[in-house]
Amino acid sequence: MFSGLRLRLTLLYALAALVFVLLIGSGAYLLVARYFSNVTDLALRHKMAHEFHALGAPLPPDLEHADRDWSIIRREVVAIPFVPPEPTRERREREETAYEEDDERPRSLTTPVDAAELAAIAVLPLDASGRLLFNPNNLDLPLNPDQEAFQTALAQGSDLRTITLDDGRRARLLTYRLTRSDGPAALQLVRELSDQDQVLNQLFVGLITLGTFSMALVGATSWWLAGRALRPAQEAWERQQRFIASASHELRAPLTLIRASAEVALRDLPPDESDQRALLHDVLAESDHMRRLVDDLLTLTRLDSGQLTLTKETIDLTALLASIQRQAARLGEQRGVAVELADVGGLVQADTERLQQVVLIALDNALRYTPAGGRITLAATPTERTVQIRVADTGCGIAPEHLPHIFERFYRADPARGRENSNAGLGLSIAKGLVEAMGGRIAVESTVGVGTTVVISLPRAPDRKPAESPEHIPG
């Protein structure tokens, strides 16, 4: 029991850790991916604004702040600031001359990060038909002009999309329409994303590796912590189980002695001592009740500790239930209750003695709460994987509020009546434990005033093959 509880606690801790790792890992991955996306789009717009300035074309409204946004993201997002070397006089004059062309452009130097990002962008000037006019780039173009983006830009003024190249690489494409009649009809800027995808893949692999290592560490730590937390409870439970088992064994001897002494005294009493006979009969009845209670406690202790020995074999329910019905029918006659055998069939994998005990527990309860003139029916119906044994009675039934608790130990729907019937409330608990130990399930269906049905489902055994007749060998 505690091993299963320890495993569940470990899985619970590991699941909580897994959720935490997934949140942190996915958050980090999405942040990096979002940063790459924002930087790429801003770099494309910044480069596009620069090309518009170089061509002397009117700047579209949505590109007016591209330089400012690019400067802001450089200052706030780049983690390691770049301190440029002291520029020479020639370099300073060249930079000042370049910036005098546009007063709105920021007066800041370009860092190597900026240069690398902008250098990765290819420029494609297109004519009115969407054909490439010339290649202004230092390297070969990564792709031919995208006609769909070109047509969208002509219709709407601009287009921004992510495309997949022929070799499977991704690229970000920004297209703008130009309004000058003496220049290109449109500009397409292309930024390959293979380097970003490589970084994201490496980040993903790193997060998976770190997450796996973290889960292994958390799992081992959780297993140790769960075992340490449950150790006192497990030791107390084991002491309790040992005490119950020892007490059950020790009580058997005095109970046997009490019963034997009462039987001897009852035999030696004169017939006219009615009061003494009634007293000794009470002693015998209570001794039997205590003996059954001790046996039930010992069975429950063995079930809880997993020490109950079961010998599973293939059982023919037709023969077993017929034998049980004959035994119960004699008891039913004394109480005016008919015990009948309905359709019975099927083979099950179970322990014969324990299965008989379970069915007798169900029959005992049915006999207790079925009035004279009632009927109890035994049946067994095979299904695809199980065989359902049903013990149905026409008794008083069980109220709906009691049904969820009937398998609890020492629970009785009517305590006073249970005491009168020498019922300690352990029968159904034992039946449930035995059925589950044999790999089955037990359930109770009941309607007040109509009756109760106990359904025992056990694994179905393979049908026995008929014995093959020996071949006839001609003499």
C-alpha positions as CSV (number, residue, x, y, z in Angstrom):
1,M,0.0,0.0,0.0
2,F,2.7,2.5,1.0
3,S,4.8,1.6,-2.1
4,G,1.9,2.6,-4.3
5,L,1.3,5.8,-2.2
6,R,5.0,6.6,-2.5
7,L,4.9,6.2,-6.2
8,R,1.9,8.4,-6.5
9,L,3.5,11.1,-4.5
10,T,6.6,10.9,-6.6
11,L,4.6,11.2,-9.8
12,L,2.7,14.2,-8.3
13,Y,5.9,16.0,-7.5
14,A,7.4,15.1,-10.8
15,L,4.3,16.3,-12.7
16,A,4.4,19.6,-10.8
17,A,8.1,20.0,-11.7
18,L,7.4,19.1,-15.3
19,V,4.7,21.8,-15.5
20,F,7.2,24.3,-14.0
21,V,10.0,23.3,-16.4
22,L,7.6,23.4,-19.4
23,L,6.4,26.9,-18.4
24,I,10.0,28.2,-17.9
25,G,11.3,26.5,-21.0
26,S,8.5,27.4,-23.4
27,G,8.6,31.0,-22.0
28,A,12.3,31.3,-22.7
29,Y,11.9,29.8,-26.2
30,L,9.0,32.1,-27.1
31,L,10.9,35.2,-25.7
32,V,13.9,34.4,-27.9
33,A,11.8,33.7,-30.9
34,R,9.8,36.9,-30.4
35,Y,13.0,38.8,-30.0
36,F,14.3,37.5,-33.3
37,S,11.0,38.3,-35.0
38,N,10.9,41.8,-33.7
39,V,14.6,42.5,-34.5
40,T,14.2,41.1,-38.1
41,D,11.1,43.1,-38.9
42,L,12.6,46.3,-37.5
43,A,15.8,45.7,-39.4
44,L,13.8,45.2,-42.6
45,R,11.9,48.4,-42.1
46,H,15.1,50.3,-41.2
47,K,16.8,49.0,-44.3
48,M,13.7,49.8,-46.4
49,A,13.7,53.4,-45.1
50,H,17.4,53.7,-46.0
51,E,16.7,52.5,-49.5
52,F,13.9,55.0,-49.9
53,H,16.2,57.7,-48.8
54,A,18.9,56.5,-51.2
55,L,16.5,56.5,-54.1
56,G,15.0,59.9,-53.1
57,A,11.5,58.4,-53.0
58,P,8.8,59.7,-50.7
59,L,8.9,57.8,-47.5
60,P,5.7,55.9,-46.6
61,P,4.0,56.9,-43.3
62,D,4.6,53.5,-41.7
63,L,8.4,53.8,-42.3
64,E,8.8,57.3,-40.9
65,H,9.7,56.0,-37.4
66,A,11.7,53.0,-38.6
67,D,15.1,54.6,-37.8
68,R,13.9,55.7,-34.3
69,D,12.5,52.2,-33.5
70,W,15.7,50.6,-34.7
71,S,17.7,52.9,-32.4
72,I,15.4,52.1,-29.4
73,I,15.6,48.4,-29.8
74,R,19.4,48.6,-30.1
75,R,19.7,50.5,-26.8
76,E,17.1,48.5,-24.8
77,V,17.3,44.9,-26.0
78,V,21.0,44.3,-26.9
79,A,22.4,42.9,-23.6
80,I,26.0,43.7,-24.1
81,P,26.6,47.4,-25.0
82,F,29.1,48.1,-27.7
83,V,31.7,50.8,-27.1
84,P,33.0,51.9,-30.5
85,P,36.7,52.8,-30.8
86,E,37.6,56.5,-31.0
87,P,37.0,57.3,-34.6
88,T,39.6,58.9,-36.8
89,R,39.1,62.4,-38.3
90,E,38.4,60.9,-41.8
91,R,35.9,58.4,-40.4
92,R,34.1,61.1,-38.3
93,E,33.8,63.4,-41.3
94,R,32.5,60.6,-43.5
95,E,29.8,59.7,-40.9
96,E,28.8,63.3,-40.3
97,T,28.4,63.8,-44.1
98,A,26.2,60.7,-44.3
99,Y,23.9,61.8,-41.5
100,E,23.5,65.3,-42.8
101,E,21.2,63.9,-45.6
102,D,18.4,63.3,-43.1
103,D,18.0,65.4,-39.9
104,E,15.6,62.9,-38.4
105,R,18.0,60.0,-38.5
106,P,19.6,59.2,-35.1
107,R,23.0,60.5,-34.4
108,S,24.4,57.1,-33.2
109,L,27.1,54.9,-34.4
110,T,26.4,51.5,-36.0
111,T,27.5,48.5,-33.8
112,P,28.8,45.2,-35.2
113,V,25.4,43.7,-34.2
114,D,23.6,46.2,-36.4
115,A,26.0,45.8,-39.2
116,A,25.7,42.0,-39.2
117,E,21.9,42.2,-39.0
118,L,21.6,44.7,-41.9
119,A,24.2,42.9,-44.0
120,A,22.1,39.8,-43.9
121,I,19.3,41.6,-45.7
122,A,19.3,41.3,-49.6
123,V,17.7,44.0,-51.7
124,L,15.7,43.1,-54.8
125,P,14.7,46.1,-57.0
126,L,11.8,45.1,-59.3
127,D,10.3,46.6,-62.4
128,A,6.6,46.9,-63.2
129,S,6.4,43.3,-64.2
130,G,8.0,42.0,-61.0
131,R,11.3,41.1,-62.7
132,L,14.7,41.8,-61.1
133,L,16.3,45.0,-62.5
134,F,19.8,44.4,-61.2
135,N,21.6,42.8,-58.2
136,P,22.9,45.5,-55.9
137,N,24.1,43.0,-53.3
138,N,27.6,41.7,-52.9
139,L,26.5,38.1,-52.8
140,D,24.3,35.9,-54.9
141,L,20.6,36.4,-54.2
142,P,19.0,33.7,-52.0
143,L,15.8,33.6,-54.2
144,N,14.0,35.0,-57.2
145,P,11.5,37.8,-56.7
146,D,8.3,36.6,-55.0
147,Q,5.4,37.5,-57.4
148,E,2.6,37.0,-54.9
149,A,4.2,39.4,-52.5
150,F,4.9,41.8,-55.4
151,Q,1.3,41.8,-56.5
152,T,0.0,42.4,-52.9
153,A,2.4,45.3,-52.5
154,L,1.3,46.9,-55.7
155,A,-2.4,46.6,-54.5
156,Q,-1.9,47.5,-50.8
157,G,1.3,49.5,-50.8
158,S,3.4,47.0,-48.7
159,D,3.6,43.3,-47.8
160,L,5.4,41.4,-45.0
161,R,5.5,37.7,-44.9
162,T,7.5,34.6,-44.1
163,I,8.3,32.3,-47.0
164,T,9.9,28.9,-47.5
165,L,12.8,28.6,-50.0
166,D,13.2,25.7,-52.3
167,D,15.8,24.1,-50.1
168,G,13.5,24.3,-47.0
169,R,15.0,27.3,-45.4
170,R,12.8,30.1,-44.2
171,A,13.1,33.7,-45.1
172,R,11.4,37.0,-44.1
173,L,10.2,39.1,-47.0
174,L,9.3,42.8,-47.0
175,T,8.0,44.4,-50.2
176,Y,7.1,48.1,-50.7
177,R,5.7,49.8,-53.8
178,L,7.6,52.8,-55.1
179,T,5.8,55.8,-56.6
180,R,8.6,57.3,-58.7
181,S,8.3,56.8,-62.4
182,D,12.1,56.9,-63.1
183,G,13.1,54.1,-60.7
184,P,12.1,50.6,-59.6
185,A,8.4,49.8,-59.3
186,A,8.9,48.0,-56.0
187,L,11.6,46.9,-53.6
188,Q,11.8,43.5,-51.9
189,L,14.0,43.0,-48.9
190,V,14.9,39.4,-48.0
191,R,16.3,38.2,-44.7
192,E,17.2,34.5,-44.4
193,L,16.2,33.0,-41.1
194,S,18.5,29.9,-41.1
195,D,20.9,31.4,-38.5
196,Q,17.9,32.2,-36.2
197,D,16.4,28.8,-36.8
198,Q,19.7,27.2,-35.9
199,V,19.9,29.2,-32.7
200,L,16.3,28.3,-31.8
201,N,17.0,24.6,-32.5
202,Q,20.0,24.7,-30.3
203,L,18.0,26.4,-27.6
204,F,15.3,23.8,-28.0
205,V,17.8,20.9,-27.6
206,G,19.4,22.6,-24.7
207,L,16.0,23.1,-23.0
208,I,15.1,19.5,-23.6
209,T,18.4,18.3,-22.2
210,L,18.1,20.6,-19.2
211,G,14.5,19.6,-18.6
212,T,15.3,15.9,-18.8
213,F,18.2,16.2,-16.3
214,S,15.9,18.3,-14.1
215,M,13.1,15.8,-14.2
216,A,15.5,13.0,-13.4
217,L,16.9,14.9,-10.4
218,V,13.4,15.9,-9.3
219,G,12.2,12.4,-9.6
220,A,15.0,10.9,-7.5
221,T,14.7,13.7,-4.9
222,S,10.9,13.2,-4.8
223,W,11.2,9.5,-4.4
224,W,13.6,10.0,-1.5
225,L,11.4,12.7,0.1
226,A,8.2,10.7,-0.3
227,G,9.9,7.7,1.3
228,R,11.2,9.8,4.2
229,A,7.8,11.4,4.8
230,L,5.9,8.1,4.7
231,R,8.4,6.1,6.8
232,P,6.8,6.9,10.2
233,A,3.3,6.2,8.9
234,Q,4.5,2.9,7.3
235,E,6.2,1.8,10.5
236,A,3.1,2.6,12.5
237,W,0.9,0.7,10.0
238,E,3.2,-2.3,10.1
239,R,3.2,-2.3,13.9
240,Q,-0.6,-2.2,13.8
241,Q,-0.8,-5.1,11.3
242,R,1.6,-7.2,13.4
243,F,-0.5,-6.4,16.6
244,I,-3.8,-7.4,14.9
245,A,-2.3,-10.6,13.5
246,S,-0.7,-11.5,16.8
247,A,-3.9,-10.7,18.8
248,S,-6.0,-12.7,16.4
249,H,-3.7,-15.7,16.8
250,E,-3.6,-15.3,20.6
251,L,-7.4,-15.0,20.9
252,R,-8.1,-18.2,19.1
253,A,-6.9,-20.4,21.9
254,P,-9.0,-18.9,24.8
255,L,-12.0,-18.7,22.5
256,T,-11.7,-22.4,21.7
257,L,-11.3,-23.1,25.4
258,I,-14.3,-21.0,26.4
259,R,-16.5,-22.8,23.8
260,A,-15.3,-26.2,24.8
261,S,-15.9,-25.4,28.5
262,A,-19.4,-24.1,27.7
263,E,-20.3,-27.2,25.7
264,V,-19.1,-29.5,28.6
265,A,-21.1,-27.5,31.1
266,L,-24.1,-27.6,28.9
267,R,-23.9,-31.4,28.6
268,D,-23.6,-31.9,32.4
269,L,-26.6,-29.6,33.3
270,P,-29.8,-31.2,34.4
271,P,-32.8,-30.7,32.0
272,D,-34.6,-28.5,34.5
273,E,-31.9,-25.9,34.6
274,S,-33.4,-23.7,31.8
275,D,-31.8,-20.5,32.9
276,Q,-28.3,-22.0,33.1
277,R,-28.8,-23.6,29.6
278,A,-29.9,-20.2,28.1
279,L,-26.8,-18.6,29.6
280,L,-24.5,-21.2,28.2
281,H,-26.2,-21.0,24.8
282,D,-25.4,-17.2,24.9
283,V,-21.8,-18.0,25.8
284,L,-21.6,-20.4,22.8
285,A,-23.2,-17.9,20.4
286,E,-20.9,-15.1,21.5
287,S,-17.9,-17.4,21.2
288,D,-18.8,-18.2,17.7
289,H,-19.3,-14.5,17.0
290,M,-15.9,-13.7,18.4
291,R,-14.3,-16.5,16.5
292,R,-15.7,-15.2,13.2
293,L,-14.6,-11.7,14.1
294,V,-11.1,-12.9,14.8
295,D,-10.9,-14.8,11.6
296,D,-12.2,-11.8,9.7
297,L,-9.6,-9.5,11.2
298,L,-6.9,-12.0,10.4
299,T,-8.0,-12.2,6.8
300,L,-8.2,-8.4,6.5
301,T,-4.7,-8.1,8.0
302,R,-3.3,-10.5,5.5
303,L,-5.1,-8.7,2.6
304,D,-3.7,-5.3,3.8
305,S,-0.1,-6.6,4.1
306,G,-0.3,-8.6,0.8
307,Q,0.5,-11.9,2.7
308,L,-2.7,-13.7,1.7
309,T,-1.8,-16.7,-0.3
310,L,-4.0,-17.3,-3.4
311,T,-3.9,-20.4,-5.6
312,K,-5.5,-19.4,-8.9
313,E,-6.8,-22.1,-11.1
314,T,-9.5,-22.6,-13.7
315,I,-12.9,-23.0,-12.0
316,D,-16.1,-24.3,-13.6
317,L,-18.8,-22.1,-12.1
318,T,-21.5,-24.5,-13.0
319,A,-20.2,-27.1,-10.5
320,L,-19.1,-24.6,-7.9
321,L,-22.3,-22.6,-7.7
322,A,-24.4,-25.7,-7.8
323,S,-22.6,-26.9,-4.7
324,I,-22.9,-23.6,-2.9
325,Q,-26.7,-23.4,-3.8
326,R,-27.3,-26.8,-2.2
327,Q,-25.6,-25.7,1.0
328,A,-27.5,-22.4,1.1
329,A,-30.8,-24.0,0.2
330,R,-30.8,-25.9,3.5
331,L,-30.3,-22.6,5.5
332,G,-32.9,-20.9,3.4
333,E,-35.5,-23.6,4.2
334,Q,-35.1,-22.8,7.9
335,R,-35.9,-19.2,7.3
336,G,-38.6,-19.7,4.6
337,V,-36.4,-18.3,1.8
338,A,-36.0,-20.1,-1.5
339,V,-32.4,-20.2,-2.8
340,E,-32.5,-21.0,-6.5
341,L,-29.9,-21.5,-9.3
342,A,-30.5,-19.6,-12.5
343,D,-28.5,-19.8,-15.7
344,V,-24.9,-20.5,-14.8
345,G,-21.9,-20.9,-17.1
346,G,-18.3,-19.9,-17.7
347,L,-14.8,-20.6,-16.5
348,V,-12.9,-18.2,-14.3
349,Q,-9.3,-17.8,-13.0
350,A,-9.6,-17.6,-9.3
351,D,-8.9,-19.3,-5.9
352,T,-11.6,-21.9,-5.3
353,E,-11.7,-21.6,-1.5
354,R,-11.7,-17.7,-1.6
355,L,-14.3,-17.5,-4.3
356,Q,-16.5,-19.8,-2.4
357,Q,-16.0,-17.6,0.7
358,V,-17.0,-14.4,-1.3
359,V,-20.2,-16.0,-2.7
360,L,-21.1,-17.3,0.8
361,I,-20.6,-13.8,2.2
362,A,-23.0,-12.4,-0.4
363,L,-25.5,-15.2,0.3
364,D,-25.3,-14.7,4.1
365,N,-26.2,-11.0,3.7
366,A,-29.0,-11.9,1.3
367,L,-30.4,-14.5,3.9
368,R,-30.2,-11.9,6.7
369,Y,-32.2,-9.3,5.0
370,T,-34.7,-11.3,2.9
371,P,-38.0,-12.0,4.7
372,A,-39.8,-15.3,4.8
373,G,-41.4,-16.0,1.4
374,G,-38.6,-14.2,-0.5
375,R,-36.2,-15.6,-3.1
376,I,-32.5,-15.6,-3.7
377,T,-31.1,-16.3,-7.1
378,L,-27.6,-17.4,-8.1
379,A,-26.4,-16.8,-11.7
380,A,-23.3,-16.5,-13.7
381,T,-23.0,-14.9,-17.2
382,P,-19.8,-15.0,-19.3
383,T,-18.8,-11.8,-21.2
384,E,-16.0,-11.2,-23.6
385,R,-13.3,-10.9,-20.9
386,T,-15.0,-11.6,-17.6
387,V,-17.7,-13.7,-16.0
388,Q,-20.3,-11.9,-13.9
389,I,-21.6,-13.8,-10.8
390,R,-24.9,-12.4,-9.5
391,V,-26.4,-13.0,-6.1
392,A,-29.9,-11.4,-6.3
393,D,-32.5,-11.3,-3.5
394,T,-36.0,-9.9,-3.0
395,G,-35.2,-8.4,0.4
396,C,-35.7,-5.0,1.9
397,G,-32.9,-3.3,-0.2
398,I,-30.4,-0.7,0.8
399,A,-31.1,3.0,0.9
400,P,-29.1,5.1,-1.7
401,E,-27.3,7.1,1.1
402,H,-25.8,3.8,2.4
403,L,-24.6,2.3,-0.9
404,P,-21.3,4.3,-1.1
405,H,-20.3,3.0,2.3
406,I,-21.3,-0.6,2.4
407,F,-17.7,-1.8,1.6
408,E,-16.2,0.2,4.5
409,R,-15.1,-1.8,7.5
410,F,-17.5,-2.1,10.5
411,Y,-20.1,-0.1,8.6
412,R,-23.7,-1.2,9.1
413,A,-26.7,0.5,7.6
414,D,-28.7,-0.6,10.7
415,P,-26.3,-1.0,13.6
416,A,-28.9,-2.4,16.0
417,R,-30.1,-5.0,13.5
418,G,-26.6,-5.9,12.6
419,R,-25.8,-6.6,16.2
420,E,-28.9,-8.9,16.5
421,N,-27.7,-10.9,13.5
422,S,-24.1,-11.2,14.9
423,N,-22.9,-9.0,11.9
424,A,-19.7,-7.0,12.6
425,G,-19.8,-5.2,9.2
426,L,-16.7,-6.9,7.8
427,G,-18.1,-9.3,5.4
428,L,-18.4,-7.1,2.3
429,S,-15.0,-5.5,3.1
430,I,-13.4,-9.0,3.1
431,A,-15.3,-9.9,-0.1
432,K,-14.1,-6.7,-1.9
433,G,-10.5,-7.4,-0.8
434,L,-10.6,-11.0,-1.9
435,V,-12.2,-10.2,-5.3
436,E,-9.7,-7.5,-6.0
437,A,-6.8,-9.8,-5.0
438,M,-8.1,-12.3,-7.6
439,G,-8.1,-9.5,-10.2
440,G,-11.8,-8.9,-10.3
441,R,-14.3,-6.3,-9.2
442,I,-17.4,-6.3,-7.0
443,A,-20.4,-4.0,-7.0
444,V,-23.8,-3.8,-5.4
445,E,-27.1,-2.7,-7.0
446,S,-30.0,-2.1,-4.7
447,T,-33.5,-0.7,-4.7
448,V,-35.4,-0.2,-1.4
449,G,-38.4,-2.5,-1.2
450,V,-37.4,-4.4,-4.3
451,G,-34.1,-6.2,-3.5
452,T,-30.3,-6.2,-3.8
453,T,-27.9,-7.7,-6.3
454,V,-24.3,-8.3,-5.7
455,V,-22.3,-8.5,-9.0
456,I,-18.9,-10.2,-8.9
457,S,-16.8,-9.8,-12.0
458,L,-13.8,-12.2,-12.4
459,P,-11.3,-12.7,-15.2
460,R,-12.6,-15.3,-17.7
461,A,-10.5,-18.4,-18.2
462,P,-9.9,-19.8,-21.7
463,D,-12.5,-22.4,-22.7
464,R,-11.3,-25.9,-22.2
465,K,-10.6,-27.7,-25.5
466,P,-12.4,-31.0,-25.9
467,A,-10.3,-34.1,-25.6
468,E,-9.2,-35.4,-29.0
469,S,-10.4,-38.9,-29.8
470,P,-7.6,-41.3,-30.7
471,E,-7.1,-42.0,-34.3
472,H,-8.4,-45.4,-35.6
473,I,-5.6,-47.5,-36.8
474,P,-6.8,-50.3,-39.0
475,G,-5.6,-53.7,-37.9
